[in-house]
């Protein structure tokens, strides 16, 4: 197989989405590979340039694993429920990077929903805060030079931290003219949406991000703590602290905690129980272990 120029990587738990995302990439002049890491193995054959690595470690660590197994000159971190809505997106990414003429450049996509235009900044719609790349094309060398992802992040906001570290070394973001969406359907391809990762871990990861890069609601570029890279030892099998999903050993628990049932329970919880917390969603693994005798 030809050595790819671009490696598309993700933490991924919804195999039913993957072929739709793959097909949305379409035909491009540049070569590419896809590497997904997560707890749920697909029950179908993947394309030759699509690799799946099974691991139950936390989502940010899954992304780091994928970055260590890639072989391209560039990385594009994505989510496993997105679709490219622009034709030849990888060619456009690469052209935007080359046209920029600066090595430490990230070529960013944009969200296709016009209602969310401008949201991709450090502080939402605050135009004084930096533009944060969304599913950005990042030079692999830059990723490596920065040490990869910070292991203190569990599931979300690691991409914003990476972007701020890129800015801190003089990097820049350019828009690639590539659009991505997650609310559309692919003909003949089932789609699963409704990940609870952002809802469950934003309260932890976003607080950490703000402590590192802001003060009194204003962004600064002097990181307040050293970056802590992931250790090589046991990276595939053990979530490094602080831990979070997907560290479940049971296939049944993984299916429940990563699937649409969990999302629906989370959605219904507020409506049915109000502020009551008698039924704790995060205790589902314990309830299931009791049922299956694990």
N, C-alpha and C positions, 0 to 999 in steps of 0.2 A: 504493500500500500504506500502511496506517496506520502512523504512527510508533510503534515498539515501546516499551513501558515497560521491558522486560527484555531484555538481550542475553546469550545463553548462548555462551561462547567457549571455545576449546580449541586446543591443539596436537594434531593428529590425523593418524594414518598408516594407520588401518584402516577404509576406507570401508564394508566389509561390516557394520560395527557401527552405522553412523550412523542408518539409518532405524529400527532398533530403539530407539535412544535417543530419537529424535524422537517416535516413537509413544508411548513411555512417558511423555512430558510430558503427553499427553492434552489434554483441553479445559480451558481456564482462562478466567476473565473478563478477566484482564490480557493485554495483547498482548505478543508476544515475537518475537525473531529468533534465529537460530543462525549463528555465524560460526566456521568451522573453518579452520585454517591448517596446512599440512603438505606432504609430498612426493608423496603418492599421490592422484591425481585419481579421483573416483568414475566408474564406467562406467555410470551411470544418471542420470536427471534428479532433481534435488533439488527439494523444495518451494519455493514462491515466497519464503518467509521464511527460507530456509536458503542461506547464502552460503559458498562454498569459495574460498580463496585459496591458490594453489600457491606454496610456498616451500621451499627445502632448508636454511634456516638452523636453528640449534640450537633445541631445543624451547621453552626459556624465551622466546626471541626470537619464536617463533611466537605465543605467548600475547600478548606485547606488541603484535605486529602486529594480532592480532584485536581487542585493546582499542582500537586507533587507528582501526579501520574500523567500530566499532559506533556505534549511534545511540540506544541506550536510556538511560534515567535510572539503570538499575542493571545491574551485570555479575554473571554467575554463571560463574566458571571451573570447567570440568568436565574429565574424561578421556573419551576416545572409546570406552571399554569399559564405562561405567557405565549403569545403567538406574534411572529413578525408580520406586519401588515404592509410592508414596503417590499417591492420586488428587488431582487439582488441585494439584500441588505448587507451581506458581508463585503461585497465589492464597494458599497458606499462607505461603510466603516473605514475600510483600508484607504480609500481615496481621501477621506477627510483627514485621516492621520498623516498621510504623505503630504497633503497640501499644507498642513500646519507647519511643517519644516522644523519642528522642535521635538527632540527625542522623547522627553518626558511629557508627552501629550496623551490625554485620554479622549477618545472619540465617543460621544454619548448618544444614545437613542433618546426618544421622547415618548411619553405616554400618549396613545391615540385619542383618549377621551378629552375633548376640549374643555370640559368642566374642571379638569385637573391641570390645565395649562399653567405653568409657572410654579407648580408645587415642588419641583425637584431642587429645592434650596435647603440649606442647613436648617433654617427656621421657616419652613412652609412658604408662605407668600411674602416673606420679608425680602424685598428686593436688595436690601443692603447686605444680606448674608450670601455666602458663596453658592454658586450653582454646583450641585452634586451630580455626578454622572449616573445615569440610569442604564443598567445593562451596558456598561461602557467597554469599549475595546481598549485594553491595557497592555502595554509592552510587557512581555514575560520577564525581561531583564529588570524592569522597574519594580515589578511585583517582588522578585527575588531580592533585589537590593534593599527593599524596605522591610524584608523579613517575613513577608506574607501577612496573614491576619493575626490580630492580637487575640490570644487565647482567653482573655477575660470576657470576651463577648460570647453569649450563649447562642443566639439565633438571629437577631436583627441588629441593625445599626453598625455592623462591622464594615459595611460598604461605605458608609459615611465617614467612619474613622479612617479607612484606607484613603479615601479621597482627600481628607484633610492632611494626611501625611504626605500625599503627593504634592499638594499645594505648598506644604512646608519646605519641600526641597526644590521649589521653583517650577513645579509642573503646572499644566494648564488643561482646561476642558474646552473642547470644541464640539459643536453639534454636527452629527453625521447625516442628518436628513433621513434617519431611520425611525420608523414608528412601530410601537409595540402595544398590544392590547391583551386583555385577559377576559373580556366580556363577550367576545364573539365565538361562534361555533365553527368547527371544521366539518365539511360534509363527510358523513360516514365515519367520523371519529368521535367516540364518546369523550366527554369532558367532565372533569371533576374540579370544582372550585370550593373555596371556603376554608383555607388553611387558618388555623388559630394561632400560628406562631407569633405573629405581630401582636395580637391581642394578649397573649400569655406572657410575652417576654419584653415588650416595649417598656414596661414599668421598671425593668432591671437594666436592659441594655441602653435605652435612651438616656436614663439618668447617668449612667457611666459616660456615655458620649458627651453629654453636656458638661460634666465635671472636667473632662479632658480638654475641651476645646472652647468653652465659653465662660463668661462671668457676667452676672447681672443682665442676662438676656442678650449679650453681645458676643459675637464670635471673635476669637483671637487665634493666632497661628503658632503659639508656643504651648505645645502639649504639656500638661501638668504632671504627667507620670510617664515613665519609660514603657515602651511597647514590650509585651511579654509574648514571644513567639511560642508556637506549639512545639512540644518535645517530639522527637522522632519515636521514642520508645512507646510501644503500645498504641500508636495513634489510630490504628484501625479498630481497636477492640475496647478501648476505655476512654470515656469522656474525661477530658482534663478540666480541672476546676476553673470556674464554677460549672457544675453539671446542669444538664437539661435534656429534653428529648433529643435524640431517640434512644435512650439507654435501657430499653426493655429487652429482656432475654426471650420472652414468650412471643411466638408468631401471632397468637390470638390477640395479645395485648397490643402489639404493634399495629395490627389491622384496625382495632378499635380506635387507638389513640391517634392514628394518622389518617383516618378515613372520614367520610362525610357524616357518619353517625355522631362522632365526637363534635363536629362543627355544629350539627343541629342541636345537640344537647346544650352546647354553650349558648346558642342563640335563644333556646327556649328557657334557659335557666333564669334569666332576668324576668321574663314575662310570667313564668309560672311561680317562681319562688320570691320574686321581688328582691329584697335585701337579705332574705334568709339564707343561711349557709349550711343548712342541715345536710344537704347532699353536695359533697365536694367533688367537682369534676376531676380534679387532679388525683383523687383517691380511687379512680376507676381501676388502675392496675392492681391495687390492693384488693378491691372487690372481686376482680376477675381471678386473681390468684386463689382466693378462697373457694371460688366456684370450681376451678379446675384442679385444685389441690397442689398448685405450684408453690 
